[in-house]
Amino acid sequence: MIIAIDGPAGAGKSTIAKLIAEKLNITFLNSGSFYRAITLSLLRNNIPLTDTNAVIDHAEKLDLDYRNSRLFLNGEDVEDILHSDAIDLNASKVSCIVDVRHIVNKKIKMITKKISIVCEGRDMTTVVFPEAEYKFYLDASIEAQAKRRFNQGVSNLSLEEIAESIKKRDEIDKNKQEGSLKIAEDAHYIDTSDLTIEQVCAIILDKIHI
């Protein structure tokens, strides 16, 4: 079984997807972690993000694995360091590269061949798993997105700066050549701005029949 969830950053996708996975006792997978891990490796190795060929070549050589809902980069658990401001600023640029998306999507499909998952990202319902049994699009106002990000305490930016950063990132994500952020026709749309995590989970679980 595949439960696919899309939406902008700050809509609560990761938190909610994790909880749904726990409640259903299946694997949680965050596609964004793959792009963030690639970005981390590019920054560590001082590879210019503007050099598309170099980025693709580097991404192809990386060993990306997902174990117990955590991303491993060349055998290193990097899950806890994937949300720095530098990675936040650059991950969307890396994920815009079509060949990098193909690399990540191929890896995700390999990982999910034999297991039931809850996966979340930007194009899970439209590109990676259009055949998913259950599709959801979680949305939230820019104000709600920024406040949630600010309250995570992992950014050095002000609330206003985070809001501006999210606006720019959403604009990039919605205009990607491939894998752009959009609502699948058969996805359930949920505005999470004024809902609690528990309320959103309840809405999603009510749609899933096992």
N, C-alpha and C positions, 0 to 999 in steps of 0.2 A: 504494500500500500504506500502511495505517495501523497502526502499533504503538502501542497505548495503555497507559499505565502510571499507576496510581493508588496512593495510600498517604499516610500521615501525613508531616509534616515530619521530616527526620532519618532517613528509612528508606533514603536513598541514591538516591532517584529521579532527581534532576537529574544527578548524576555518572554514574550507570549509563545513563540515557537518552542522554546526550551520547556516551558510549563506543559504545553500540549503533549510534547514528546514524553515527558515524565509521567503524565497522567495515563497515557496510552502504552507506556513502557516500550517505546520505539526510539530510534536514533534521531538526534537533532543535528542538522547540518546547516551551517551558515556559509553560503557561497561567497559572501564578501570577505571572509577570512582568507580565502585563496588569493584574491586580488591584493589584499593587504599584506599577506606574506610575501608575495612577489615584489610588491613595492618596498617592503622592508629590506629584502635582499638586494634590490637595485640600489637603494640608498646606502646600504652597508658597503657595497662594492663600487660606489661612486660612478655608476653608469648613468649617463645623461638620459632623462626620460624623453627628451626630444629626439633621441636617436632610436627610431622605431625598430630598425633591424637589430640593433644591439639588445634592445629590450626583449624582443621576441626570442632571439638566440639564447639569452640568459634564462628566460622563463621556461624554455623547452628543456633545459638541463637540470632544473630544480626537481628535487624529490619532495612532492607535496602529498601528505597523507593526513587522514582524519581518523583519530582514534578517541573513543569515549567522548565524542562531541568537542574535541580539541584539535587544533591545527598543528601539524608537525612540519617543519621546514628543514630538510636534510637531516632528519632524525632529532631535531631540537624542538621542544614544545614552546612555541612562540605565542600562544593564545593570549597571554596576559600583557603582551607588549605591542599589540596590533592596533591600539587606539590612541597613539600619540598624535599631537597636532601635525607633525610632519607627514605622517601616513594619512591622516584625515585629508590633508591638503592635496596629496598626490595620487591617492588610490583611484579616484575617478578618472584621472588622466590615463593611468595604466589600463584601466578596465575599458577605456574607449577603443583600444587597439583591437581590431577584429581578430587577428591571429591569436592574441593572448586570450580572448574570450573562448576561442575554439579549444585552446589548450586546457583551460579551466573546465569548460563544459564536458570535455572528453573525460577528464579525471573524475568529475562528479558522477557522471553516468557509470563509470567503472565501479566506483565505490558503492553506488546504490543498486547494483544489479541484483543482489541477493538479500537485501534487507529492507524492512519498512522504515520510512523516514518522514520527518517533518523538515522541510527545507525552506529557507527563506533567503530572499535577495531582491534583485531588481527585475529579472526576467525569468524567474522560475516557472511561472504559469504560462508564459508566452513562447519562450524559446527552448529552455532546457527540458521542461517536463510538460509539454502541451497536453500530454495524455494523462496527467495526474487525476486521480479519482476525486480529489477535493482541492479547490482553488479559492484563495482568499486574497483580497487587496486591502491592506491596512493603510489608512491615511490619517493625517493630523495637520492642524494649522501650523504655520511656521513658528508661531509663538509657543505652541505646545511642544514642538520638536526641539526648539532651542532651550526651553526650560528643562526638559528631560536630559538633554545632553549636558547642560550646565550643572545639573544636580548630580550627575555621575562623578563629578570631581576629578576627571582625568584630563581636562583641558585647562590651559593657562589663559584662554581667551575670556573676554567679558561676555555677558549675555547677549549684548548687541552684536558683538563680533561673531559669535557663534551663529546667530540668526542670519547674518549676512553670508557667512560661510556656507550654511545650509542652502540658502537661496541659490548660490552659485553652483553648488554641487547638484542640486535638483535640476537646474537648468542644463548642466552637462549631461546628467543621466537621461533626461527626457529627449535629448537631441543626438544621442549616440547613433552612429551609422548602423550598428547592429546591437540587439539586446537592450534597446531603450526602455525606459521606465514608462509602462502604460498598463491600462486595466484590461485584462483578458475579458472577452465577451461573456464567458461563462464563470467568471470569478464572483464570489460574494464580496461586495464592497462594505467596509466597516470604517466609519470615522471614529477614531479612538480619542479625539481631543478631550472630550468630557467624560470618558469612561474609565473605570478602574481596570487594572490588569485582570482581575477576577471576572469582571463583567464581559470583557472581550473574550476571555477563554470560554466562558459559558455560552456565548453566541456561537463560537466556532464548534465547540463540542456538540452543541445541539444540532449542527448540520452534518456531523459525522456519524455514520452508522456502521458499526462493526458486528 
